[in-house]
Amino acid sequence: MNYYNSELSEFIGTQCKRIMTSIDIDILQVKTSKNILRFIESKHINEKLGDQQEKALKTLGWLANIINKNSAMFGGKKIQVYLVRGNRPYENIEIFDFVTYKKYKISGIEKVKKFLEVDYELNDIDKI
């Protein structure tokens, strides 16, 4: 059984030719004050990331890496691509960064909120 997050994605998945990968991204965050565009795919702790989702996120991370390295050409913009694993109440989350291929764990609801509010970079999360 297929899960579709919208009627349009269902239409694409059931009516269009299978010549591409079509996935949904759970969250797109734009923090204008920090010039950050963040893509997040969310999964529960033990939930599997599909092969096609992983390939698409790796491609997006690869593109983000190129843009980030040439940020000045893009008005200082930075793109982040994360897989965030956690369960309610999200007191602890695990993060995989598809740009740097690093893994992080954040413990404590306040630190989790600061990260999700795009207030801190992952490298700075221990400084909160």
Backbone torsions as a table, in degrees:
resi	resn	phi	psi	omega
1	MET	NA	133.2	179.6
2	ASN	-94.4	144.6	175.2
3	TYR	-106.3	130.7	178.1
4	TYR	-121.9	131.3	-177.7
5	ASN	-83.6	-12.1	178.2
6	SER	-151.8	164.5	177.8
7	GLU	-65.3	-34.9	179.1
8	LEU	-66.5	-43.7	178.9
9	SER	-66.1	-32.2	175.5
10	GLU	-66.4	-42.9	178.3
11	PHE	-60.0	-46.6	179.0
12	ILE	-61.4	-44.8	-177.2
13	GLY	-68.7	-27.4	-176.0
14	THR	-107.5	-22.7	-173.3
15	GLN	-113.4	-20.5	-175.7
16	CYS	-97.1	159.1	177.7
17	LYS	-62.1	148.0	-179.9
18	ARG	-90.0	66.2	-178.7
19	ILE	-108.2	5.8	-176.7
20	MET	-156.4	169.0	172.4
21	THR	-95.3	130.2	174.6
22	SER	-120.6	116.1	177.4
23	ILE	-127.6	164.0	172.1
24	ASP	-105.1	147.8	172.4
25	ILE	-106.6	131.7	-174.1
26	ASP	-67.9	-41.1	-173.0
27	ILE	-139.1	136.0	168.8
28	LEU	-122.8	118.4	178.9
29	GLN	-111.5	137.5	175.5
30	VAL	-124.4	116.1	177.7
31	LYS	-112.3	91.5	-174.3
32	THR	-58.7	-39.6	-177.2
33	SER	-64.6	-21.1	179.4
34	LYS	-112.3	2.9	-178.6
35	ASN	57.8	37.6	-177.4
36	ILE	-112.7	132.2	171.2
37	LEU	-116.0	118.1	-173.3
38	ARG	-121.6	127.6	174.2
39	PHE	-105.1	131.1	178.0
40	ILE	-128.9	127.4	167.5
41	GLU	-102.0	126.7	-175.9
42	SER	-107.3	134.5	176.2
43	LYS	-138.1	152.3	171.0
44	HIS	-69.7	164.3	-173.9
45	ILE	-50.7	-46.7	-175.9
46	ASN	-102.7	10.0	-178.4
47	GLU	-78.3	138.5	-177.5
48	LYS	-79.6	140.7	171.1
49	LEU	-90.9	124.2	-178.4
50	GLY	-64.5	151.5	-178.8
51	ASP	-57.7	-44.5	-178.5
52	GLN	-69.3	-37.0	175.6
53	GLN	-61.4	-45.5	-178.8
54	GLU	-62.0	-44.3	178.5
55	LYS	-60.7	-43.6	-179.7
56	ALA	-65.6	-41.5	179.1
57	LEU	-67.4	-36.3	175.7
58	LYS	-63.5	-41.5	178.3
59	THR	-64.4	-44.7	177.8
60	LEU	-62.1	-40.8	177.3
61	GLY	-63.5	-39.3	178.2
62	TRP	-62.6	-46.2	177.4
63	LEU	-63.8	-41.2	178.5
64	ALA	-60.9	-40.2	179.7
65	ASN	-60.8	-42.9	178.2
66	ILE	-63.4	-46.1	179.4
67	ILE	-63.2	-44.3	-178.6
68	ASN	-62.8	-38.2	179.0
69	LYS	-69.6	-20.9	179.5
70	ASN	-118.2	36.5	-173.2
71	SER	-52.9	-37.4	-178.5
72	ALA	-60.5	-33.2	178.6
73	MET	-69.4	-18.1	-176.6
74	PHE	-115.5	33.3	176.4
75	GLY	65.6	26.7	178.5
76	GLY	80.7	7.2	-178.8
77	LYS	-68.1	148.3	176.8
78	LYS	-131.1	137.8	179.3
79	ILE	-114.0	134.8	177.7
80	GLN	-120.0	140.9	179.9
81	VAL	-133.0	113.0	-173.5
82	TYR	-127.0	146.3	162.5
83	LEU	-103.5	119.7	179.9
84	VAL	-112.2	122.6	177.8
85	ARG	-110.6	132.6	177.7
86	GLY	-178.8	165.4	177.0
87	ASN	-125.4	151.3	175.3
88	ARG	-54.7	139.4	9.2
89	PRO	-91.5	21.9	176.3
90	TYR	59.8	42.2	174.8
91	GLU	-77.3	-21.5	177.6
92	ASN	-138.7	133.1	176.2
93	ILE	-134.3	154.5	173.3
94	GLU	-114.2	139.6	-176.1
95	ILE	-128.5	134.4	169.7
96	PHE	-114.4	126.4	-179.0
97	ASP	-94.4	113.0	-178.3
98	PHE	-78.0	-5.2	175.7
99	VAL	-89.0	-44.8	-176.4
100	THR	-102.2	-11.9	-175.9
101	TYR	60.8	35.2	176.1
102	LYS	-107.5	153.1	177.0
103	LYS	-110.2	145.3	179.5
104	TYR	-136.8	154.0	170.6
105	LYS	-127.7	135.0	176.7
106	ILE	-120.7	126.3	179.1
107	SER	-117.6	135.9	179.0
108	GLY	105.8	127.1	-174.6
109	ILE	-59.4	-36.5	-179.4
110	GLU	-67.2	-40.6	177.4
111	LYS	-67.5	-40.3	177.7
112	VAL	-60.4	-46.0	-179.9
113	LYS	-62.4	-42.5	179.3
114	LYS	-60.9	-41.6	177.5
115	PHE	-64.4	-48.1	-177.2
116	LEU	-70.1	-19.1	174.6
117	GLU	-86.6	4.6	179.9
118	VAL	57.6	38.0	178.1
119	ASP	-91.3	-22.9	-177.0
120	TYR	-137.7	146.7	172.2
121	GLU	-78.0	157.8	179.3
122	LEU	-60.1	-36.3	179.6
123	ASN	-65.2	-22.5	-177.0
124	ASP	-100.0	1.0	-171.3
125	ILE	-62.9	-31.0	178.9
126	ASP	-73.9	-10.7	179.6
127	LYS	-86.8	-6.6	-178.1
128	ILE	-70.7	NA	NA
